[in-house]
Amino acid sequence: MVDVSLADVLLTRAGETPDNVAYEFAEPAGPISTMTYAQLAGRASALAADLARCDDGPVLLACPAGLEYVVAVFAAFLAGRPVIPADAPPPSPRPGDTRLAGIIADARPPVALAPRPDSMPGVASVLTVPGTEADGTEWRRTRQPTGSDIAIVQYTSGSTSRPRGVLVRHSSLMANTAAITHSFGLTPASRGLTWLPPFHDMGLVGGLLTPMAAGVQTRILRPADFLKAPLWWLRQITETGADTTGGPNFAYDLCVRRAQRDDATDGLDLSRWRVAFNGGEPVNRATLDAFARRFAPAGFRAGSFVPCYGLAEATLIVSAGHWSPEAEGATVSCGRPVPGQQLAVVDLVRHESVADGVEGEIWLAGPHVTTGYLSGADDELFGELAGVRMLRTGDLGHLRAGELHVTGRAKDVIVFRGVNHHASDVERAALDKVGRAGGTAAAFGVETPAGVEAALVVEVRGERTPALAAQVRAAVLSRTRLPLGVVALVPPRSVPRTSSGKVRRSACRDMFLAGHLDQAVVHDQAGLAAHVTAGAEEPPAGGLVSVICGVVAAVGGADDVRPTDGLASLDVDSVQAAEAAAVLEDALGLPVPLETVLGAATPQDVADALVARWLADGHAPQLVRRRVDALAPSPG
């Protein structure tokens, strides 16, 4: 029996329905680009032939989201080579400055697919993805993989540890895309839409590969375009009639926040949206309620929500199910486990299955599950239950009437005086108190000579005062009975997150202990000082802010800009913000996301957010300081 892969599915669809549109690509300004199954097969075949002339090994994929990404993935599959999904390199990459460099060092790919041949230092061969000139290429593969061969080396987003390459087999990919197709009820009559980062498992497997498996026409949007204008996503649903699209919980929150005007839903038609999946981070009932209420006038139905649970180590999906607004309970059900896998909730100490309603670690077995990490450092990844080798997800949850409720990460439980407190519960209580001014929060435990003490970092837009910090502390105590040692209110974009939006609590804890929160408004300043690592180097935000003031003055034509000047009062629009971000990124050789500049109120906020991001991304404080000091004007 010949193993079937998604490359076979592509060639079959190209042969049977060559002129059917497989994927589209849309930008806020510009025409819609389309690609049929035949065009995809031709372009991917041409690129597969080029890959066959390169040294053997995995293919690093570092293209921007769009049709090129799809071509690159299927070219690697047709060439019988594993693909390593990654983000596109920054305009001026420098060795050691990016997460991409860490992936290259770990995987050592012999070839990369990237926008520019000179953009990937450290890779022997860099190819570009062909366009329409390759449409007529004869459809063919250069190597036939088996089901046990590796299809994807999926680097985890690193919410709890250093990102690692998860090995995903072709058979696992086929099983998981079939499971998603079944759970979502997809047919060729369905219509998909994705803005998710294609280098993340939910964006790649769910957004791009499942549509091929199910024969679903899908429109692709760039993640940055969604972040700039989340309601444009909803307008694309209206335009395409998409019935299947979604994202992490924060995406729905963002839409609600951007739809405050009475006319925000004018012209929207969400009545055909039947699978609004929500996964990648904890699903919050308050978010589901708020989104359903706000967009009901546009035809959205609360029952269209499909909360999901999944992880890269299980290829993607583990469980899913339509949400019932009438369901009671502190957590939202993530539905029933998908077909073809074994799921158990296991006691963390005894390693035995627990009864319904009892919390434990979620363990998995089945064809979806990885064989391990590329590095081989997976000693703690598996456990044995009743003679079966199972994946230990590190996530906590419980089963209720056959449905999975995910409650948090095992490593994100704060044990205080013998009682377990979930970090997510603490964070939600704080954000509910802060209200619409709140952003992201991170709660974690800190070891002290007297035992574990709980700390909380909360992003707050606008005024941050000691009185508000004290109110947050009281609200958390009232709801969770956990007394917080230190509460720090920080500017937006300060709390580190992964590419998929998950809070990086351990990274935030490291920033806290390293003294990088000394610009925050803190309840119990003495407590903060007691925790800060002795001799921690002050982050270079002070020098950076003067550089930012100069750049803002230059692009905006202002005579003088001060650190506390409001960017809105200076009439800094999105075009000027983009120019400022590009100038800073090129000068510093460090990533300066446009959304960071757009989301900040003052140059000081921009500096604080950028420094926090760079440190959270693993850039050494010394490197950041050297870059800033090289640009900052010397005193006097």
PyMOL commands that set and color helices and strands:
alter all, ss='L'
color gray80, all
select helices_A, chain A and resi 6-16+37-52+67-78+99-107+132-134+170-184+201-214+223-228+230-240+249-258+262-265+285-298+302-304+312-314+410-412+423-437+466-480+505-513+525-531+541-556+574-588+594-598+603-616+621-631
alter helices_A, ss='H'
color red, helices_A
select strands_A, chain A and resi 21-25+33-36+59-61+83-85+111-113+125-127+150-155+165-169+191-194+217-220+244-247+275-278+305-310+317-320+336-337+342-346+360-365+382-385+388-400+403-409+413-416+419-422+438-448+451-460+484-490+521-523
alter strands_A, ss='S'
color yellow, strands_A
deselect
rebuild
show_as cartoon
